[in-house]
Amino acid sequence: MQKPPLESEVADLAPADPIMTPYDLAHLVNYWRLMDAHAEGADWREVSRIVLRIDPGREPQRAQRAYDSHLARAKWMGEQGYRHLLRGDIQAPD
């Protein structure tokens, strides 16, 4: 398997598909970083700025929405999505 990139441009909303997507695969590192920051109790604004590269001072609604959706997707990956990764069951790009 190819290594996911360390820096990937993030969408305003993470996928909500019931299967792992190419976007998820490209953002695995971001998901892991979000989960680590969440577990450590980091402020969402700092995480948004560092991990998602969205400035909450300039775009507070976009930053909050992106943070919330990507954290939710990261949790899904940890609970269910990893199974798709292990099976190689990833949605083909459109």
GISUL-V524419 format. One record per residue. N is the residue number from 0. RES is the residue in one small letter. PHI is phi as a letter, one per 30 degrees, with the letter a starting at -180 (* if undefined). PSI is psi in radians with two decimals (* if undefined). OMEGA is omega in whole degrees, 0 to 359 (NA if undefined). Layout:
# GISUL-V524419
{{N/RES/PHI/PSI/OMEGA} {N/RES/PHI/PSI/OMEGA}}
This chain:
# GISUL-V524419
{{0/m/*/2.47/177} {1/q/d/2.58/177} {2/k/d/2.41/175} {3/p/d/2.60/179} {4/p/d/2.64/179} {5/l/d/-0.52/181} {6/e/b/1.98/178} {7/s/b/2.45/176} {8/e/d/2.31/182} {9/v/c/2.56/175} {10/a/d/2.85/177} {11/d/d/-0.55/178} {12/l/b/2.38/174} {13/a/d/2.77/178} {14/p/d/2.72/175} {15/a/b/0.29/181} {16/d/d/2.64/178} {17/p/d/0.10/179} {18/i/b/2.70/179} {19/m/d/2.40/183} {20/t/c/2.89/174} {21/p/e/-0.59/176} {22/y/d/-0.79/178} {23/d/e/-0.80/181} {24/l/d/-0.71/180} {25/a/d/-0.34/185} {26/h/c/0.33/180} {27/l/e/-0.75/181} {28/v/d/-0.74/177} {29/n/d/-0.74/179} {30/y/d/-0.77/180} {31/w/d/-0.73/180} {32/r/d/-0.69/177} {33/l/d/-0.76/181} {34/m/d/-0.72/178} {35/d/d/-0.81/181} {36/a/d/-0.73/179} {37/h/d/-0.76/180} {38/a/d/-0.52/180} {39/e/d/-0.05/179} {40/g/i/0.44/180} {41/a/d/2.58/178} {42/d/d/2.32/184} {43/w/e/-0.55/181} {44/r/d/-0.73/178} {45/e/d/-0.73/179} {46/v/d/-0.73/178} {47/s/e/-0.78/182} {48/r/d/-0.77/186} {49/i/d/-0.87/186} {50/v/d/-0.82/184} {51/l/c/-0.24/181} {52/r/h/0.74/174} {53/i/b/2.20/182} {54/d/d/1.92/181} {55/p/d/-0.32/176} {56/g/d/-0.62/180} {57/r/c/-0.59/183} {58/e/b/1.20/187} {59/p/d/-0.73/182} {60/q/d/-0.76/178} {61/r/d/-0.77/181} {62/a/d/-0.79/181} {63/q/d/-0.78/180} {64/r/d/-0.78/180} {65/a/d/-0.77/179} {66/y/d/-0.88/182} {67/d/d/-0.80/184} {68/s/d/-0.65/179} {69/h/d/-0.62/176} {70/l/d/-0.72/177} {71/a/d/-0.72/180} {72/r/d/-0.66/177} {73/a/d/-0.74/178} {74/k/d/-0.71/178} {75/w/d/-0.73/179} {76/m/d/-0.69/181} {77/g/d/-0.48/183} {78/e/c/-0.67/186} {79/q/b/-0.72/188} {80/g/d/-0.54/181} {81/y/e/-0.51/179} {82/r/d/-0.70/178} {83/h/d/-0.70/179} {84/l/d/-0.79/181} {85/l/d/-0.62/180} {86/r/d/-0.21/185} {87/g/i/0.38/184} {88/d/c/1.41/184} {89/i/b/2.34/179} {90/q/d/2.33/178} {91/a/d/2.59/177} {92/p/d/2.65/180} {93/d/d/*/NA}}
